[in-house]
Amino acid sequence: MTKLQAGDTAPEFTLTDQNGKSVALSDFKGKKILLYFYPKAMTPGCTTQACSIRDAKDELLGKGVVGIGISPDPYERLKRFEEKQGLNFTLLSDSDHKIAEAYGTWDKKSLYGKIVTGIVRSSFLIGEDGKIIDTWYKVRAKDTVLKAQEML
């Protein structure tokens, strides 16, 4: 799987958000984006990651950054996740994992000693111009916001 690097143009996408609406990367033109891919809503690691972005929202917005999460979950599950955790940012459904593939986050990984194919937890800081500022593949859930803050 090809991995994106700083300076690459972020692959464009249009996906369904937790409210059933279409959202495109281009909708955020002129803003920095902390885009992160996570395996499954409502699991412990994914909850930790999402809540860290929720809790840092004001600080991120103060630096011109919006958070967006992408997982292969259907949008209805994302809505339940948003409501259960009080999330305050966009969650997108990539059920066919085409966008995860474009970002290099759909790959083989070890899960409880078994090799499976799925989302490799990863984050991207994307600039106002649509270019990637930095990437973090195999990022720990609790480090997503920290890594972005270090770059800002």
Phi and psi in degrees as a GROMACS rama.xvg file:
@    title "Ramachandran Plot"
@    xaxis  label "Phi"
@    yaxis  label "Psi"
@TYPE xy
-74.8908  132.006  THR-2
-101.791  140.88  LYS-3
-78.0971  156.838  LEU-4
-133.696  164.427  GLN-5
-54.7481  136.808  ALA-6
96.4866  -20.7124  GLY-7
-70.0411  152.424  ASP-8
-77.9385  130.727  THR-9
-65.6172  129.439  ALA-10
-59.4765  132.602  PRO-11
-70.3638  151.003  GLU-12
-153.699  158.718  PHE-13
-135.285  119.241  THR-14
-133.003  168.61  LEU-15
-90.2642  131.532  THR-16
-87.9059  -178.569  ASP-17
-64.2137  -13.37  GLN-18
-101.588  5.86428  ASN-19
83.0833  11.2551  GLY-20
-99.7664  149.599  LYS-21
-77.2021  133.17  SER-22
-131.071  131.369  VAL-23
-112.033  151.793  ALA-24
-57.0369  -38.6217  LEU-25
-64.3006  -17.2678  SER-26
-63.6225  -19.2856  ASP-27
-106.158  14.9349  PHE-28
-55.7502  136.592  LYS-29
91.3157  -1.66285  GLY-30
-122.554  153.011  LYS-31
-81.3229  148.973  LYS-32
-129.408  131.577  ILE-33
-98.6541  99.2468  LEU-34
-100.044  126.308  LEU-35
-132.986  146.111  TYR-36
-109.285  132.128  PHE-37
-134.96  150.609  TYR-38
-68.3325  -46.7893  PRO-39
-159.617  125.854  LYS-40
-59.5181  146.885  ALA-41
71.6848  15.3621  MET-42
-96.1435  160.108  THR-43
-56.0525  -50.2855  PRO-44
-64.7611  -41.0111  GLY-45
-69.0908  -33.1627  CYS-46
-67.6324  -44.4684  THR-47
-56.779  -46.4601  THR-48
-64.11  -48.9725  GLN-49
-63.4338  -41.4693  ALA-50
-67.5632  -30.1409  CYS-51
-67.8229  -35.7481  SER-52
-72.5325  -41.3897  ILE-53
-55.638  -48.396  ARG-54
-70.1815  -24.4784  ASP-55
-98.2287  6.52036  ALA-56
-54.2695  -48.9322  LYS-57
-62.7646  -42.365  ASP-58
-63.9016  -43.9855  GLU-59
-63.8013  -45.8628  LEU-60
-60.8845  -35.5101  LEU-61
-61.118  -23.5278  GLY-62
-103.011  11.4989  LYS-63
77.3342  23.1263  GLY-64
-112.881  132.16  VAL-65
-109.12  144.294  VAL-66
-95.2833  139.694  GLY-67
-139.672  128.943  ILE-68
-109.488  141.889  GLY-69
-128.535  132.284  ILE-70
-144.149  167.896  SER-71
-80.2018  2.60776  PRO-72
-64.7472  148.315  ASP-73
-66.8821  154.412  PRO-74
-62.3099  -27.5107  TYR-75
-64.5091  -38.9835  GLU-76
-67.673  -38.0446  ARG-77
-62.4711  -37.357  LEU-78
-63.9806  -43.7567  LYS-79
-63.2094  -39.5779  ARG-80
-62.1219  -47.2057  PHE-81
-57.3004  -48.1361  GLU-82
-67.9219  -43.241  GLU-83
-64.8997  -37.3118  LYS-84
-101.709  -0.075349  GLN-85
62.9236  38.9967  GLY-86
-71.8767  148.124  LEU-87
-130.115  35.6311  ASN-88
-150.18  172.619  PHE-89
-75.627  131.096  THR-90
-116.74  134.862  LEU-91
-122.207  144.009  LEU-92
-97.8841  121.144  SER-93
-117.783  63.0111  ASP-94
-62.2363  -28.739  SER-95
-94.9552  5.18139  ASP-96
51.9075  24.3285  HIS-97
-67.5688  -37.6517  LYS-98
-72.9349  -39.7427  ILE-99
-58.5237  -40.037  ALA-100
-64.6677  -42.5817  GLU-101
-62.774  -31.0909  ALA-102
-92.3666  -1.26997  TYR-103
75.6962  25.2024  GLY-104
-107.587  0.811203  THR-105
-103.188  108.894  TRP-106
-157.445  175.702  ASP-107
-75.7808  143.44  LYS-108
-152.439  163.124  LYS-109
-94.4278  128.062  SER-110
-129.606  107.746  LEU-111
54.1693  43.0689  TYR-112
81.0241  1.68752  GLY-113
-112.576  139.641  LYS-114
-85.4969  122.915  ILE-115
-131.782  163.503  VAL-116
-106.69  132.328  THR-117
-179.261  -166.098  GLY-118
-70.6993  128.853  ILE-119
-95.217  115.535  VAL-120
-52.4887  119.667  ARG-121
-147.456  154.156  SER-122
-134.69  151.735  SER-123
-137.154  133.336  PHE-124
-102.124  118.402  LEU-125
-112.207  133.087  ILE-126
-79.1666  170.835  GLY-127
-58.2715  -25.1996  GLU-128
-89.378  2.65466  ASP-129
84.7656  4.24648  GLY-130
-92.2364  145.364  LYS-131
-76.0455  127.595  ILE-132
-84.4354  -44.3128  ILE-133
-158.958  159.577  ASP-134
-129.911  149.054  THR-135
-137.647  97.3238  TRP-136
-86.5931  146.282  TYR-137
57.5207  37.4943  LYS-138
-72.877  144.281  VAL-139
-74.9364  144.213  ARG-140
-52.2629  -43.0825  ALA-141
-76.5708  -8.01779  LYS-142
-100.428  -2.98179  ASP-143
-57.1165  -54.0096  THR-144
-68.1783  -42.279  VAL-145
-56.6076  -45.7245  LEU-146
-61.672  -42.3395  LYS-147
-65.8479  -42.4172  ALA-148
-61.1784  -38.0015  GLN-149
-62.3098  -34.9551  GLU-150
-77.7924  -26.7421  MET-151
